[in-house]
Amino acid sequence: MQKPSEVVDLLNGLLAYELTSIDEYTAHAAKFEDWGFAKLHARIAHEADDERNHAKLLMDRIIFLGGTPDMRTRVEYPQGESVRQMLEVGLQLERDNARTLKKSIAFCEENQDFVTRRMLVQILQDTEEDHAYWLRQQLELMDKLGEAVYLQAQL
């Protein structure tokens, strides 16, 4: 590996996405619980836990590379007020994170940091194949079933 300080900067940028996701999903889960949408609450709380695991992986790697995790920086996203808006915000956040992950993976390949690359590929897989896929699926169900029927199914 030739540029560990640049990798640390990339990892801190990714950490900002994970911390933002934790904040968003935690707030959304609390709202879903308050509104009585038990199924949405359980799934979104699970998503927040997944993001915590991703953040821990990133922090551990940053520390290993001699850096300091930036726990203050967040990525700006609008707060959703309705279930649909919350799902849309979550999906946009996951898509933006995936784009950033892909750029970081390419950088790690170019600089022969295959350990970091492997970790980022794992996070990308979770981001695209689990988180973003599930959010997109929920929005499509809402469109097909109608919002009222969808929400009734989430009680």
DRENDO-1510 file (C-alpha; in Angstrom, 1 decimal, always signed):
<recs>
REC; n; res; u; v; w
REC; 1; MET; +0.0; +0.0; +0.0 .
REC; 2; GLN; +1.5; +3.3; -1.0 .
REC; 3; LYS; -0.9; +6.0; +0.3 .
REC; 4; PRO; -2.3; +5.1; +3.8 .
REC; 5; SER; -3.1; +8.8; +4.6 .
REC; 6; GLU; -5.3; +9.1; +1.5 .
REC; 7; VAL; -7.0; +5.8; +2.3 .
REC; 8; VAL; -7.7; +7.1; +5.8 .
REC; 9; ASP; -9.3; +10.2; +4.3 .
REC; 10; LEU; -11.4; +8.0; +2.0 .
REC; 11; LEU; -12.4; +5.8; +5.0 .
REC; 12; ASN; -13.4; +8.9; +7.0 .
REC; 13; GLY; -15.6; +10.0; +4.1 .
REC; 14; LEU; -17.3; +6.6; +4.1 .
REC; 15; LEU; -17.6; +6.8; +7.9 .
REC; 16; ALA; -19.6; +10.0; +7.5 .
REC; 17; TYR; -22.1; +8.1; +5.4 .
REC; 18; GLU; -22.4; +5.3; +7.9 .
REC; 19; LEU; -22.8; +7.7; +10.8 .
REC; 20; THR; -25.5; +9.6; +8.9 .
REC; 21; SER; -27.3; +6.4; +8.1 .
REC; 22; ILE; -27.2; +5.4; +11.8 .
REC; 23; ASP; -28.7; +8.7; +12.7 .
REC; 24; GLU; -31.3; +8.6; +10.0 .
REC; 25; TYR; -32.3; +5.0; +10.6 .
REC; 26; THR; -32.4; +5.4; +14.4 .
REC; 27; ALA; -34.7; +8.5; +14.1 .
REC; 28; HIS; -36.9; +6.8; +11.5 .
REC; 29; ALA; -37.2; +3.6; +13.6 .
REC; 30; ALA; -38.3; +5.7; +16.6 .
REC; 31; LYS; -41.0; +7.4; +14.5 .
REC; 32; PHE; -42.2; +4.1; +13.0 .
REC; 33; GLU; -42.5; +2.7; +16.5 .
REC; 34; ASP; -44.4; +5.7; +17.7 .
REC; 35; TRP; -46.7; +5.6; +14.7 .
REC; 36; GLY; -47.4; +1.9; +15.4 .
REC; 37; PHE; -45.7; +0.5; +12.3 .
REC; 38; ALA; -44.0; -2.4; +14.1 .
REC; 39; LYS; -42.7; -4.2; +11.0 .
REC; 40; LEU; -41.0; -1.1; +9.7 .
REC; 41; HIS; -39.6; -0.3; +13.1 .
REC; 42; ALA; -38.0; -3.7; +13.4 .
REC; 43; ARG; -36.5; -3.6; +9.9 .
REC; 44; ILE; -35.2; -0.1; +10.1 .
REC; 45; ALA; -33.7; -0.7; +13.6 .
REC; 46; HIS; -32.0; -3.7; +12.1 .
REC; 47; GLU; -30.6; -1.4; +9.3 .
REC; 48; ALA; -29.2; +0.9; +12.0 .
REC; 49; ASP; -27.4; -2.0; +13.6 .
REC; 50; ASP; -25.9; -3.0; +10.2 .
REC; 51; GLU; -24.7; +0.5; +9.7 .
REC; 52; ARG; -23.1; +0.4; +13.2 .
REC; 53; ASN; -21.2; -2.7; +12.2 .
REC; 54; HIS; -20.0; -1.0; +9.0 .
REC; 55; ALA; -18.9; +2.0; +11.0 .
REC; 56; LYS; -17.0; -0.2; +13.4 .
REC; 57; LEU; -15.2; -1.9; +10.5 .
REC; 58; LEU; -14.2; +1.5; +9.0 .
REC; 59; MET; -13.1; +2.8; +12.4 .
REC; 60; ASP; -11.0; -0.2; +13.1 .
REC; 61; ARG; -9.3; +0.0; +9.7 .
REC; 62; ILE; -8.7; +3.8; +10.1 .
REC; 63; ILE; -7.0; +3.2; +13.5 .
REC; 64; PHE; -5.0; +0.3; +12.1 .
REC; 65; LEU; -3.7; +2.6; +9.4 .
REC; 66; GLY; -2.6; +5.2; +12.0 .
REC; 67; GLY; -5.5; +7.6; +11.5 .
REC; 68; THR; -8.2; +9.0; +13.8 .
REC; 69; PRO; -11.9; +8.2; +13.0 .
REC; 70; ASP; -13.9; +11.4; +12.4 .
REC; 71; MET; -17.0; +10.9; +14.5 .
REC; 72; ARG; -18.4; +14.4; +13.9 .
REC; 73; THR; -18.8; +14.7; +10.2 .
REC; 74; ARG; -22.2; +13.8; +8.7 .
REC; 75; VAL; -23.6; +14.0; +5.1 .
REC; 76; GLU; -26.5; +16.4; +4.7 .
REC; 77; TYR; -29.8; +14.8; +3.9 .
REC; 78; PRO; -33.4; +16.0; +4.2 .
REC; 79; GLN; -35.5; +14.5; +7.0 .
REC; 80; GLY; -38.5; +12.6; +5.8 .
REC; 81; GLU; -41.8; +13.5; +7.3 .
REC; 82; SER; -43.9; +10.6; +5.9 .
REC; 83; VAL; -43.1; +6.9; +5.6 .
REC; 84; ARG; -42.6; +7.3; +1.9 .
REC; 85; GLN; -40.2; +10.2; +2.3 .
REC; 86; MET; -38.2; +8.3; +5.0 .
REC; 87; LEU; -37.8; +5.3; +2.7 .
REC; 88; GLU; -36.9; +7.6; -0.2 .
REC; 89; VAL; -34.3; +9.4; +1.9 .
REC; 90; GLY; -32.8; +6.1; +3.1 .
REC; 91; LEU; -32.6; +4.8; -0.5 .
REC; 92; GLN; -30.9; +8.0; -1.8 .
REC; 93; LEU; -28.4; +7.8; +1.1 .
REC; 94; GLU; -27.7; +4.1; +0.3 .
REC; 95; ARG; -27.2; +4.9; -3.4 .
REC; 96; ASP; -24.9; +7.8; -2.7 .
REC; 97; ASN; -22.9; +5.7; -0.3 .
REC; 98; ALA; -22.6; +2.9; -2.9 .
REC; 99; ARG; -21.2; +5.4; -5.4 .
REC; 100; THR; -18.6; +6.6; -2.9 .
REC; 101; LEU; -17.8; +3.0; -2.0 .
REC; 102; LYS; -17.1; +2.1; -5.6 .
REC; 103; LYS; -14.8; +5.1; -6.0 .
REC; 104; SER; -12.9; +4.1; -2.8 .
REC; 105; ILE; -12.6; +0.5; -4.0 .
REC; 106; ALA; -11.1; +1.6; -7.3 .
REC; 107; PHE; -8.6; +3.8; -5.4 .
REC; 108; CYS; -7.6; +0.9; -3.1 .
REC; 109; GLU; -7.1; -1.3; -6.2 .
REC; 110; GLU; -4.9; +1.3; -7.8 .
REC; 111; ASN; -2.8; +1.6; -4.6 .
REC; 112; GLN; -2.7; -2.1; -3.9 .
REC; 113; ASP; -4.5; -1.9; -0.6 .
REC; 114; PHE; -6.4; -5.2; -1.0 .
REC; 115; VAL; -7.3; -5.6; +2.6 .
REC; 116; THR; -9.2; -2.3; +2.7 .
REC; 117; ARG; -10.6; -3.2; -0.8 .
REC; 118; ARG; -12.0; -6.5; +0.5 .
REC; 119; MET; -13.7; -4.8; +3.5 .
REC; 120; LEU; -15.2; -2.1; +1.3 .
REC; 121; VAL; -16.5; -4.8; -1.2 .
REC; 122; GLN; -18.3; -6.5; +1.7 .
REC; 123; ILE; -19.9; -3.2; +2.8 .
REC; 124; LEU; -20.9; -2.4; -0.8 .
REC; 125; GLN; -22.5; -5.8; -1.1 .
REC; 126; ASP; -24.6; -5.1; +2.1 .
REC; 127; THR; -25.4; -1.6; +0.8 .
REC; 128; GLU; -26.6; -2.6; -2.6 .
REC; 129; GLU; -28.0; -6.1; -2.2 .
REC; 130; ASP; -29.6; -5.7; +1.2 .
REC; 131; HIS; -30.2; -2.1; +2.3 .
REC; 132; ALA; -30.9; -0.4; -1.1 .
REC; 133; TYR; -32.7; -3.4; -2.5 .
REC; 134; TRP; -35.1; -3.6; +0.5 .
REC; 135; LEU; -35.8; +0.1; +0.4 .
REC; 136; ARG; -36.5; +0.1; -3.3 .
REC; 137; GLN; -38.7; -3.0; -2.8 .
REC; 138; GLN; -40.8; -1.2; -0.2 .
REC; 139; LEU; -41.3; +1.9; -2.4 .
REC; 140; GLU; -42.4; -0.4; -5.3 .
REC; 141; LEU; -44.8; -2.2; -3.0 .
REC; 142; MET; -46.2; +1.1; -1.8 .
REC; 143; ASP; -46.8; +2.1; -5.5 .
REC; 144; LYS; -48.4; -1.3; -6.4 .
REC; 145; LEU; -50.6; -1.7; -3.3 .
REC; 146; GLY; -51.3; +1.9; -2.6 .
REC; 147; GLU; -49.9; +3.7; +0.4 .
REC; 148; ALA; -52.9; +2.9; +2.7 .
REC; 149; VAL; -52.7; -0.9; +2.1 .
REC; 150; TYR; -48.9; -0.9; +2.4 .
REC; 151; LEU; -49.0; +0.9; +5.7 .
REC; 152; GLN; -51.7; -1.3; +7.0 .
REC; 153; ALA; -49.5; -4.3; +6.3 .
REC; 154; GLN; -46.7; -2.7; +8.4 .
REC; 155; LEU; -48.8; -2.6; +11.6 .
</recs>
